[in-house]
Every structure is written in structure tokens, then in C-alpha cells.
Amino acid sequence: MYLTSEIKKEIFGKHGKSNTDTGSSEGQIALFSYRINHLTEHLKSNKKDYSTERALVILVGKRRRLLNYLKDNDISRYRAIIKELGIRK
């Protein structure tokens, strides 16, 4: 499987407050970004996998809502996570 518990701990440790901090917005955004990148690579070789395409659209929407929440509440954390993950150009 592509997303093991070790990978999750690494993502949350790097972007969250600790390895077990799964509730922070930054950690969730980083996890969604990892999953979005994986699904995007999958869809490059499997163009007609429409259920994966739907899952990708749902994940992008979830990440967008979390980013909007973070932007409204703490703009400095929003700018830091955008820069760290390279989401915007």
C-alpha cells in the first residue's frame, strides 16, 4: 500500500506539531497533498479510471476548504504551508 502508518507519521511529524498530531490543519493539508499527488500519477497511466478521478476531485475540494479555513484564521500559517508544499506558484 502506498500510504503506510510510517509515511503518515513522517508527514505529520514534518508538517504538524508532532507525529501524533493528526488534527492540525497543516498536517491534514500535507496528507491530502500527498494523496493528491499519488492519485494524479495514477491517473496519468489510467485515464479511464473514473472512480479515482472522482476521489481526486473530492480530495482537492477538502484541501481547498482547509486552506480557506487556514487563510481566514491565520494568514501566516497559510502562507507557510503554501510555500512549504509548493501548492501555489
C-alpha positions as CSV (number, residue, x, y, z in Angstrom):
1,M,0.0,0.0,0.0
2,Y,1.2,3.5,-0.8
3,L,0.2,5.1,2.4
4,T,1.6,3.3,5.5
5,S,1.5,4.4,9.1
6,E,5.2,5.2,8.9
7,I,4.6,7.6,6.0
8,K,1.7,9.2,7.8
9,K,3.9,9.7,11.0
10,E,6.6,11.3,8.8
11,I,4.1,13.7,7.2
12,F,2.5,14.7,10.5
13,G,5.9,15.0,12.1
14,K,7.2,17.2,9.4
15,H,4.2,19.5,8.9
16,G,2.2,19.1,12.2
17,K,3.2,19.8,15.7
18,S,4.2,16.1,16.4
19,N,4.0,12.6,15.0
20,T,0.6,12.0,16.6
21,D,-0.9,15.5,15.8
22,T,-3.3,14.3,13.1
23,G,-5.8,17.1,13.7
24,S,-3.8,20.2,12.8
25,S,-4.8,21.9,9.5
26,E,-1.2,21.8,8.3
27,G,-0.8,18.1,8.8
28,Q,-4.1,17.3,7.1
29,I,-3.3,19.6,4.1
30,A,0.1,17.9,3.8
31,L,-1.5,14.4,3.9
32,F,-4.2,15.5,1.3
33,S,-1.4,16.8,-0.9
34,Y,0.5,13.6,-0.7
35,R,-2.6,11.6,-1.7
36,I,-3.5,14.1,-4.5
37,N,0.0,13.7,-6.0
38,H,-0.3,9.9,-5.8
39,L,-3.8,9.8,-7.5
40,T,-2.6,12.3,-10.2
41,E,0.3,9.9,-11.1
42,H,-2.1,7.0,-11.1
43,L,-4.5,8.8,-13.5
44,K,-1.7,9.7,-15.9
45,S,-1.4,6.0,-16.8
46,N,-5.1,5.0,-16.2
47,K,-7.1,7.7,-18.0
48,K,-10.4,5.9,-17.8
49,D,-10.4,5.2,-14.1
50,Y,-13.4,7.5,-13.3
51,S,-13.8,6.4,-9.7
52,T,-10.3,7.5,-8.9
53,E,-10.9,10.7,-10.8
54,R,-13.9,11.4,-8.6
55,A,-11.9,10.7,-5.4
56,L,-9.3,13.1,-6.6
57,V,-11.8,15.9,-7.1
58,I,-13.2,15.2,-3.6
59,L,-9.7,15.4,-2.1
60,V,-8.9,18.6,-3.9
61,G,-12.2,20.1,-2.5
62,K,-11.3,19.0,1.0
63,R,-7.8,20.5,0.8
64,R,-9.3,23.7,-0.7
65,R,-11.7,24.1,2.3
66,L,-9.0,23.5,4.8
67,L,-6.8,26.1,3.1
68,N,-9.6,28.6,3.1
69,Y,-10.2,28.0,6.8
70,L,-6.5,28.5,7.5
71,K,-6.4,31.6,5.4
72,D,-9.3,33.1,7.2
73,N,-8.0,32.3,10.7
74,D,-4.2,32.6,10.5
75,I,-2.7,34.0,7.3
76,S,0.9,33.4,8.4
77,R,0.3,29.6,8.8
78,Y,-1.5,29.6,5.5
79,R,1.5,31.3,3.7
80,A,4.0,28.9,5.4
81,I,2.2,25.7,4.4
82,I,1.6,27.0,0.8
83,K,5.3,27.8,0.5
84,E,6.5,24.6,2.1
85,L,4.3,22.3,0.0
86,G,4.7,24.3,-3.2
87,I,1.0,24.3,-3.9
88,R,0.9,27.8,-5.5
89,K,3.3,29.3,-8.0
